[in-house]
């Protein structure tokens, strides 16, 4: 049967509508896939107002909780989904982890609509409604959509973000069930959850000494070989390694540290080789400097004569397999990566596969922290 002009027109119209619908669905899916910053470093929190802050604090930021798992909940006071799903889930999780110091909860009203309703005052009322004794923030005003929402690329509200101890986003989506959140948080606390995405965008996991992650490092008692030493932890990424001249693993690792020192010479990066004599004893500074240079290392050197700094920071805080440990600290002097020893090196030797992998992980960790 022949198609009439009207039938042909309707057929073409239906086809055109189908194409438009397909493009719309495709674009919506593409936009959905681009939401969030999974596997990326968590940006600083740019928030207009805070309430329920810790005593004497005027504001808080993601860096204040380094070393802890952060559950960041984004809401709007007039959002039905927030009240039906988000807040009840938040309440249950807060109750579940109320005695756990490894987890912190923060909620921020990320306003992108209804500016006259979703105000800081409404956020405060909502916090009281759900009896939330956690930091509550407000971000977003008329004509200026929430900066936190833009930085974290959230899709709206309710939106849940879970950040690991190293400051990397490990979850972001509209909804999360209590059981799912609990499972992820518990794995992160135990350092069982591997970072998502590729190593170029996330921090490699330490192979040992993970309990040190997030702790402040104290090197004030070290004896520096340079009386005018300018080695300070603040402001630079630091690689600190304990070594001795009788250790073959140290002899193999010091050239690798020198290589890293030269590789990142133009960046805010520094290395410190800390000599700890075996057995503990007084040593001559010039001899230690000469030995380090002979082994291929020419960077900063310090001496831990009685192993006091090594013991206080590391040996006394857990079951340790070696004293030849290396720490990578961020610009605030916080431990972010631990190599438990005894050796790492840049090598193509198949017999040194683990040592080379450790070197590459250390290099990637440094690159990650320099990008933060």
N, C-alpha and C positions, 0 to 999 in steps of 0.2 A: 504494500500500500504506500502510495506517495505521501510525503510529508507536506502539509500546508505551510504557508509562510509563517502563520502564527505558531504552529507546532515547532518549526525550525527555530523561531525566535526564542520560544520557551526553553528548548533544548540547549541553545547556546547560552542563555541566561543562567540555567542551572549549572552548566559546565563552568561558566565564569565564576559563579558563586562558590562552586566546589574548589576551584583553584585558589580563590581568595581565602577561603576557610583553611585550606591546606597551608598556605603561606602564613596565615595568622597563627595556626597551631605550631608550625615550625619555628616561627619567631618567638612564640611564648616559650617553647621548649628550650630554644637557644638561650633566651634570657634567663630561664630557670637554672640552666646549667652554669651560667656565668655568675650566679649569686654566691655570696660568701667568699671567704678567703681561706678555705681549708688547706692546711699544711703550710700556711704562711705565718710569719711573725705577727703577733697581735699588736696592732698600732696603739699608740698612747690614747688615753681616753680624753677627748675634748668634750667636756660636759659643762653646761651653763650653771647648774646649781646642784648642791648635794645636801642631803639630810641623813640623819642616823649615822654620822661618821664616828670613828673611834675618837676617844678623848683627845682634845687639843689639836686634832687634824682639821684643816680648813678645806682640804680636798684629798682625793686619793687617785692613784693611777695604777695601771696594770703592772708596772715595774715594782710597786710596793709589795706585790704578792709573789715575786719571783721565788721559785722553790715550792710553790703550792699549786694545787689544781684549782682553777677558777671557773665557777659556774656563773656566766653572765647572761642575765635574762632581760630581753628588750620587750617593752610593752607600751600600750597607750591606755589611758584610763577608760576610754569609751569603747575599747576593743572587746567584742563579745567572746572571741576565741581566747583572749587573755584570761578572762574570768572563768570560762568553762574548762579550759585545759591548762593554760600556762601557770596561773597562780596556784591551783591545787597541787600541780606537780612540784612547783617550787616549795610549797609548804611541806610536803612529804619528804623531799630531799633534805631540806634544812633540819627537820626533825631527825632524820636518819643519821646525819653527820654532825649533830650538835656538839658532840664531844671529840670530834676529830679535827685536830689542828692542821691537817694537811689539805683541807678543803675550805675554800672561801666562796661566799655567795654575794653577788652584787646584782642589783636591778637598776635599769635605766629606762626612763620613758623617752623613747626615740620618736619625737613628734614630726610627722610629715603631712598631717591633715588635722582638721578640727582644732586649730591652734588656740581658739578662744575657750575650748573645752578641755583639751589635753594640756593643762598648764602645770607649773611646778606645784601649785597649791593642790591640784587634783591628784598629783602623784603622791603628795604627802597624805592626803585623805585615803588614797588606795592602800598605802603602806599600813596605815592604822586599821583599815578594814580587815586586812589579812594578818594583822599583828606581826608584821615583818620587822624584826630587829636586826636588819642588815643595811649596809649603805644603799641609799636610794638616790638616783640622779635624775636630772631632767635635761634633755638636749633637744633644741629645736624651738624656733619661734616663727611668728608670721613673716613670711618672705625669706626665711632662712631655714631650710630643712635640716634636720639633725645631722651634725657633722660626724657623730659616732656612727650613725646609720650609713653614711656615705663611706667612711673609712673601712667599715666592716662589711660593706656591700650586702646589707641585710635586705630581705625581700619584703619587709613589712613587720607586722606584729600579729601574734606572738613570735618571737625569734629567740632561739637558744644557741649560745656559744659556749663551748667548753675549751679552756686553754690549759695546756700542760705546764709542768714545773719549769720548763725551759722557755716558756712564753710563746709556744706555737699553738695555733688553733687546730684542735683535733676533732671538733664537731661544730657544725653550724647548719641549722635547718629550722623550719617553722614549728615542727612538733617533735617532742621526744617523750617516750614513756618512762615512767619511774624505773622500771626494771632495766631498760636500755641505758639510761643515764647512770644508774648504780653500777652496772657492769663495766661501763667505760671508765668511770671515775675510779673504781677499785683497781682496775688494770693499770691506770696511770699512776696511782699511789704506789703500786708494787713495781712500777717501771717495767711492766710486761708488754705494754702497748707500744708497738713500733711507730715512729713518726710516719705520717701519710705522705703521699706524693714522692718525689724524687729527692735525692740527697743534696741537690743543688739549691733546694728551697727550704729544706728543713735541717734541724740540728741532728747529727748522728748520735745514736745512743752510746753512752759510756759502756765499756765492756765489764767494768767492775767499779767498786767504790761509789755506786749510784746514790748511796745515802748522803754523800757529800754535796750533791747537786742542790743549789739554792742557798748554800751556807756562805757566810762572810769569812774571808781568809785573813789571818793575822800574821804578818811577817815582821812585826815591829822588833822582835827579839833577835832577828838575824844579824850576823856580823858581816857587813859588806866590805868587800876588798878595796873599794874605792872610798876614801874618806869623804869625798865630796859627792857621794852617790846621789843621783837624782831619780832613782828608781821609785816611782810611786804607782800604786795600783789604780788610782782614780784617773779616768780619762783615756785609758788605753786598754786594748785586749792584751792579756798577759799569759804567757806559757811559762810555768814554773816547774822545774824538774830537779828532783833529788838524785845525786850521783856520788860515786866514789871512785878512786883510781884503781881499786882492786877488783872492780866489777866489770866483766867482759861485756855485759849487756849495756852498761853505761857507755863503755868505749864505742860500742856500735851505734848508740842512740845520740850521742852528742853531735856528731857530724850532721845527723838529720835535723837537729834543732838549729844548727848553724844554717842549714839550707833553708829552713822556714824563716829564720831571722832575715836572711838576704832576700828571700822571695817577697816578703811583706815589708821591706825596708822603707818603702814610700808611704806606708799606711800607719795608722795609730796602733801599732803592735810592738810588743817588746818581749824579750825572753830573759829568764833568770835561771842560771844553773846553780843549785844549792849543794855545796859539798858537805857531806856528813861522814866524818872519818870513822873507819871501823878498825879497832874499837874507838869509842869516843875519846878524844885527846886533843891537846893543843897542837895547832899546826901553823906553819909559816905561810902567810898570805902569798908571798912571791912564789912558793913552791906550788900552791894550788893553781895560781894563774898560769904558771908555766905548764903544768900538767894539762889544764883545760885547753891551752893553745896547742899542745902536742897532739891532743886527741881530735883537734879540728874545730874547736869552739872558741870564738873570740868575743862573745857577748858579755853581758853583765854576769858577775859571779858573786855569790855570798857563801858564808860558812855557818853551818848549824852544828857547833862544836859538840854539844851534849845531846843532840837530836831533840832538843826541847820543842822547837817549832813543829817538827815532823810528828812528834808524839802527841802534842796538844791538838794539832789540827787533824791528824789522820790515824796514827797507830793506836791511840787509846780509844778511838770511837767505833771500832769494829774489828772483825776478823780479817786481817790483811795478809796477803800472800807475799808481798815484797816491799822493800823500802825504796826501791827505784821507781817511785811514782811520779806522774806528771799531772799537773792541773792546768786547765784553761779557764781563766777568769774573764768576765765581761768588764765593761768600762766602769762599773760600780764596785769592782772587786769581789763579785759574787761568783762562786764556782759553777761553771756551766758544763764542763766536760772533764772526765777523769780517765786517765790511762793508768791502770793498776800496775804496770810494769810487766816483765822486767825490760822489754826491749821493743823499739820500733825503728824502722829504717826504710828509706826509699831504695828498694831493691827489685831487680828483675829475676833474682835467684828463686827458683821454684821451691827451694827448701826454706825460703823466708816469706811464704805466702801470707801468713798471719801478721808478721812484722810489717810487711808492705801495706797490708790492708789497714792496720792500725795507723800507719803514717798518713795514709790517704784520708782516714776518718778525722785525724787531728787537723789536717790541712783544711778539710771541708768545714770543720767546726770553727776554725779561725775565720774562714771566709764568711760563714754565716753571721758570726758576731760582728765582724767589720761592716756588714751590710745593715745591721740593726740601727 
